[in-house]
């Protein structure tokens, strides 16, 4: 899922923030940006403009959490959205230090994001590939495997 680039919105009036600094850090984020700005229920949105301070459980030090998406709806609701693969939202099944630390860091961020939202009457959501596909956003996770091409043997004509 590593895929990074700059995003230029088609509807800049719907983006609240610096449109020259919109960066997607995955194909899923890019496709979500494309989808979200077209939605009629979105009053405005931004990416990585909402920053939440948190203490990480892995090192007990302060850090800053840059929320993937902040969305203000036409009915006045504000939703903070994190885009993550579903397997990163669950504890790792194997005893893998790197995956375990990443999960601990993520859950620390999400705990503080939830508290941040609760204090403001907002909502915090984690969108996985299942959520994105449910909205019709392409993730390339369900891409059908291509059938192998048949190889044709050349026959030599005997003279």
Helices and strands as residue ranges (DSSP letters): E 5-6, G 12-14, G 19-21, E 23-24, H 27-36, E 42-46, E 51-55, E 62-66, E 69-73, E 78-83, G 86-89, H 97-120, E 123-127, H 129-134
